[in-house]
Amino acid sequence: MTNRSYICRVKMKAIMAKGEETRQFIIEKAAPIFNTKGIAATSMSDIMEATKLSKGSMYVHFENKEVLACAAVDHNMKILTDKLMVEVYKSKTAKEELFTYIDFFSNGVNPPLTGGCPLLNFGTEADDTNPVVKEKINKGCSANQQLLASIVNKGIANGEFKPDWNAEEFSVVMFAMMEGGHLISRVSGSNEKMQIIVKTLKKTIEENSL
């Protein structure tokens, strides 16, 4: 390899790395905006204002708003999952893990992510309008239910929970109640109803503990 070829390759790698860095920067700035305003109500002008990038720079990295929105949905769900698992991994027992999950999502007024739960936000908006985002959210909902079921099954195997407790059924109920409670909290501006849900779920867990 000639010296000139080597220099060209190094420069090309630097350009590609810079491009990926800019792309990630745009996603990080766009994610909370999409999660707060919704996909339909968010414009590329909103993203340009947040990033201070020109329209030309935006379209170099994203073909259109829909492509950027999908990336923002993925980013929001990853951040939410990462934050959740950091807390869950601190727990020493399966019961503590379930309680941690509940506590993590128990404040809809001041949620873990700006704008609220992306599963609820994007799922509600995309169910009849955006099949790509709808499928992403569907997978996210399934992943959360699978997580909860795996925790219960682990607790059963460890002798923490009753052996006849149906992990799959409880995971569906718990996930649905938390998401529903989040919706109520967001529209009412109060966590009062969510606290009833928290109390009910923790009571169910206690009743199935050994």
C-alpha positions in Angstrom: 0.0 0.0 0.0 1.4 3.4 -1.0 1.7 6.2 1.5 -1.0 8.2 -0.4 -3.4 5.2 -0.3 -2.9 4.8 3.4 -3.5 8.5 4.0 -6.7 8.3 1.9 -8.0 5.3 3.9 -7.3 7.1 7.2 -9.1 10.2 6.1 -12.0 8.1 4.8 -12.3 6.4 8.2 -12.2 9.7 10.0 -15.0 11.1 7.7 -17.1 8.0 8.3 -16.6 8.1 12.1 -17.5 11.8 12.1 -20.6 11.0 10.1 -21.7 8.3 12.5 -21.0 10.7 15.4 -23.2 13.4 13.8 -26.0 10.8 13.1 -26.0 9.7 16.7 -26.1 13.3 17.9 -29.2 13.9 15.8 -30.9 10.8 17.1 -30.1 11.8 20.7 -31.5 15.3 20.2 -34.6 14.1 18.3 -35.6 11.2 20.6 -37.1 13.3 23.4 -38.8 15.6 21.0 -40.5 12.7 19.2 -41.4 11.1 22.6 -43.0 14.3 23.8 -44.7 15.7 20.7 -45.3 12.5 18.8 -44.1 11.5 15.3 -46.9 13.3 13.4 -46.5 16.6 15.3 -42.7 16.7 15.2 -41.3 18.4 12.1 -37.8 18.3 10.8 -37.6 22.0 11.6 -38.0 21.0 15.3 -35.0 18.7 15.0 -33.0 21.4 13.1 -33.7 23.8 15.9 -32.6 21.4 18.5 -29.4 20.3 16.7 -28.6 23.6 15.1 -27.9 21.7 11.9 -29.0 22.8 8.4 -31.6 21.0 6.4 -28.9 19.7 4.1 -26.9 18.2 7.0 -30.1 16.5 8.3 -30.9 14.9 5.0 -27.4 13.6 4.5 -27.9 11.3 7.5 -31.7 10.6 7.3 -33.6 10.2 4.1 -36.8 11.6 5.6 -38.6 12.2 8.9 -39.9 8.6 9.0 -36.5 7.1 9.0 -35.3 9.5 11.8 -38.5 8.7 13.8 -37.8 5.0 13.6 -34.2 5.6 14.9 -35.6 7.8 17.6 -38.1 5.1 18.7 -35.3 2.6 18.9 -33.1 5.0 20.9 -35.9 5.9 23.4 -36.6 2.2 24.0 -33.0 1.4 24.5 -32.4 4.2 27.0 -35.5 3.2 28.9 -34.4 -0.5 29.0 -30.9 0.4 30.0 -32.1 2.6 32.9 -34.6 -0.1 34.0 -32.0 -2.9 33.9 -29.5 -0.9 35.9 -32.0 -0.7 38.7 -33.2 -4.3 38.4 -29.7 -5.7 38.5 -29.2 -4.1 41.9 -31.9 -6.4 43.3 -30.8 -9.5 45.2 -34.0 -11.5 44.9 -36.7 -12.1 42.3 -39.2 -10.4 44.6 -37.0 -7.3 44.8 -36.7 -7.3 41.0 -40.4 -7.2 40.6 -40.8 -4.5 43.2 -38.0 -2.5 41.5 -39.7 -2.8 38.1 -42.9 -1.5 39.7 -41.2 1.4 41.5 -39.3 2.3 38.3 -42.5 2.9 36.4 -44.6 4.2 39.4 -44.3 7.9 38.7 -46.1 8.8 35.5 -46.0 12.5 36.3 -42.2 12.5 36.4 -41.3 9.5 34.2 -37.9 7.9 33.6 -37.8 9.5 30.1 -38.7 13.0 29.0 -42.2 12.8 27.5 -43.3 9.6 29.2 -43.1 5.9 28.4 -42.2 5.5 24.7 -44.1 2.2 24.5 -47.3 3.9 25.5 -46.6 7.1 23.5 -45.5 5.6 20.2 -47.8 2.5 20.5 -50.9 4.7 20.8 -49.9 6.8 17.9 -48.7 4.1 15.6 -51.2 1.4 16.0 -53.2 2.4 13.0 -50.8 4.7 11.2 -47.2 3.3 11.2 -46.8 -0.5 10.9 -43.0 -0.3 11.2 -43.1 1.6 14.5 -46.1 -0.5 15.6 -44.0 -3.7 15.2 -41.1 -2.1 17.2 -43.4 -1.3 20.0 -45.1 -4.7 19.9 -41.6 -6.3 20.3 -40.9 -3.9 23.2 -44.1 -4.8 25.0 -43.4 -8.5 24.5 -39.8 -8.1 25.8 -41.1 -6.5 29.0 -43.6 -9.2 29.6 -41.0 -11.9 28.9 -38.7 -10.1 31.4 -41.4 -10.2 34.1 -42.3 -13.8 33.4 -38.6 -14.8 33.6 -38.3 -13.1 37.0 -41.3 -14.9 38.4 -40.1 -18.2 37.0 -36.7 -17.6 38.6 -38.4 -16.9 41.9 -40.4 -20.1 41.6 -37.2 -22.1 40.9 -35.4 -20.4 43.8 -38.3 -21.2 46.2 -39.3 -17.6 46.6 -42.7 -17.9 45.0 -45.5 -20.5 45.0 -44.9 -23.2 42.4 -48.4 -22.9 41.0 -48.1 -19.1 40.2 -48.7 -18.6 36.5 -45.8 -16.4 35.5 -47.0 -15.7 32.0 -50.5 -14.6 33.1 -49.1 -12.4 35.8 -46.6 -10.7 33.5 -49.4 -9.7 31.1 -51.5 -8.3 34.0 -48.7 -6.5 35.6 -47.5 -4.9 32.4 -51.0 -3.9 31.4 -51.7 -2.4 34.8 -48.4 -0.4 34.8 -49.0 1.0 31.3 -52.6 1.8 32.1 -51.6 3.5 35.3 -49.0 5.5 33.4 -51.6 6.7 31.0 -54.0 7.7 33.8 -51.2 9.6 35.6 -50.1 11.5 32.5 -53.6 12.7 31.5 -54.7 13.5 35.1 -51.4 15.0 36.2 -51.6 12.9 39.4 -50.0 9.6 40.6 -52.9 8.9 42.9 -54.4 6.1 40.8 -51.0 4.7 40.0 -50.3 4.2 43.7 -53.4 2.1 43.9 -52.0 -0.1 41.1 -48.6 -0.2 42.8 -50.2 -1.3 46.1 -52.4 -4.0 44.3 -49.5 -5.5 42.4 -47.2 -5.6 45.4 -50.0 -7.3 47.4 -50.3 -9.9 44.7 -46.6 -10.6 44.7 -46.6 -10.9 48.5 -49.6 -13.3 48.4 -47.6 -15.5 46.0 -44.4 -15.4 48.0 -43.3 -18.2 50.3 
